[in-house]
């Protein structure tokens, strides 16, 4: 449509008498009577204005259509479903996870040493990718730290340090902190393969093992 309007515009401009092409708009007041050339000029100028307005209208219609589609996409976008898809879980699985987490938090709230059943529940919560959802990440990390702290008082020292990941931590930085070099990050990763699927993805609150030098 724009191309057609442009062609018509150029044809009209070519048809405007040379005497009247020195201005791009009509005077504020037109004579009461127009001769043939003046009348044709006024007609063509109005036609040009109409074409320009139609072009603007066409552009606005396209923008309105684009905004309408964006609005429909935004209204129908389910952020919750997108997050669940990232961790590979359904809404029902997340609901079940939430109930198990509440149960585990309730069991450990009385500070009584947990048994194998409680440890298995916490281990299951911690091993699930659902723990990465914002609703659960800090709660599960705190629960795991609490469970590990209790467990460490019952077991002999293994020679490994435990480190809680802080905001901004990466494995190379943790390697530098404990070993004085960034090149031993893979030692930490190998010792935590069950906890760290991707060495580029660790999160605050995660408890990891630091192998002895």
DAZI-V371548 format. One record per residue. RES is the residue in one letter. PHI is phi in radians with two decimals (999 if undefined). D_LAST is the distance of its C-alpha to the last C-alpha in whole Angstrom. Layout:
BEGIN
res: <RES RES>
phi: <PHI PHI>
d_last: <D_LAST D_LAST>
END
This chain:
BEGIN
res: <X X X X X X X X X X X X X X X X X X X X X X X X X X X X X X X X X X X X X X X X X X X X X X X X X X X X X X X X X X X X X X X X X X X X X X X X X X X X X X X X X X X X X X X X X X X X X X X X X X X X X X X X X X X X X X X X X X X X X X X X X X X X X X X X X X X X X X X X X X X X X X X X X X X X X X X X X X X X X X X X X X X X X X X X X X X X X X X X X X X X X X X X X X X X X X X X X X X X X X X X X X X X X X X X X X X X X>
phi: <999 -1.05 -1.14 -1.10 -1.09 -1.12 -1.11 -1.09 -1.04 -1.14 -1.14 -1.17 -1.10 -1.19 -1.47 -1.23 -0.99 -1.01 -1.15 -1.95 -1.53 -1.42 -2.25 -1.85 -2.62 -1.34 -1.16 -1.06 -2.26 -1.64 -1.05 -1.09 -2.16 -2.05 -1.42 -1.05 -1.14 -1.15 -1.10 -1.13 -1.11 -1.06 -1.01 -1.16 -1.14 -1.12 -1.13 -1.12 -1.03 -1.10 -1.11 -1.11 -1.15 -1.12 -1.12 -1.12 -1.12 -1.11 -1.11 -1.10 -1.11 -1.15 -1.15 -1.10 -1.10 -1.14 -1.15 -1.12 -1.15 -1.11 -1.13 -1.11 -1.13 -1.13 -1.17 -1.62 -1.29 -1.82 -1.07 -1.08 -1.11 -1.11 -1.11 -1.09 -1.12 -1.08 -1.63 1.19 -2.24 -1.59 -1.08 -1.14 -1.14 -1.16 -1.09 -1.10 -1.10 -1.07 -1.17 -1.14 -1.14 -1.07 -1.11 -1.14 -1.09 -1.16 -1.15 -1.60 -1.23 -1.54 1.11 -1.46 -0.98 -1.28 -1.68 -1.09 -1.09 -1.15 -1.11 -1.15 -1.11 -1.13 -1.09 -1.14 -1.12 -1.28 -1.42 -1.41 -1.19 -1.07 -1.08 -1.34 -1.11 -0.93 -1.12 -1.97 -0.93 -1.23 -1.16 -1.19 -1.07 -1.12 -1.13 -1.17 -1.08 -1.12 -1.11 -1.15 -1.08 -1.16 -1.16 -1.16 -1.28 -1.74 -1.96 -1.20 -1.15 -1.73 1.61 -1.85 -1.56 -1.97 -2.33 -1.66 -1.11 -1.85 -1.05 1.56 -1.24 -2.35 -1.09 -1.14 -1.20 -1.15 -1.05 -1.11 -1.14 -1.67 -1.99 1.39 -2.62 -1.47 -1.40 -1.83 -1.05 -1.21 -1.10 -1.14 -1.10 -1.09 -1.33 -2.22 -1.01 -1.28 -1.83 -2.08 -1.29 -2.14 -1.09 -1.55 -2.27 -2.21 -2.33 -0.98 1.65 -1.22 -1.74 -2.22 -1.51 -2.00 -1.06 -1.16 -1.19>
d_last: <73 72 73 76 77 76 78 81 80 81 84 85 84 86 89 89 92 91 93 90 87 87 85 83 84 88 90 90 93 95 99 101 102 100 101 100 97 96 96 94 92 91 91 88 86 86 85 82 81 81 79 76 76 76 73 71 72 70 67 67 68 65 63 64 63 59 59 60 58 55 56 57 53 52 54 53 49 47 44 43 44 42 39 39 39 36 34 37 38 42 44 44 41 40 42 41 37 39 41 38 36 38 39 35 35 38 37 34 36 38 34 35 32 32 32 31 34 33 29 30 32 29 27 30 31 27 27 30 30 33 31 30 34 34 36 33 30 30 31 29 26 27 29 25 23 26 26 22 23 26 24 21 23 24 21 19 16 13 10 9 10 14 15 18 19 22 25 24 20 19 15 15 16 13 11 12 12 9 7 11 12 13 13 10 12 13 9 11 14 14 12 15 18 20 20 20 23 23 20 22 23 22 24 24 24 21 19 15 12 9 6 4 0>
END
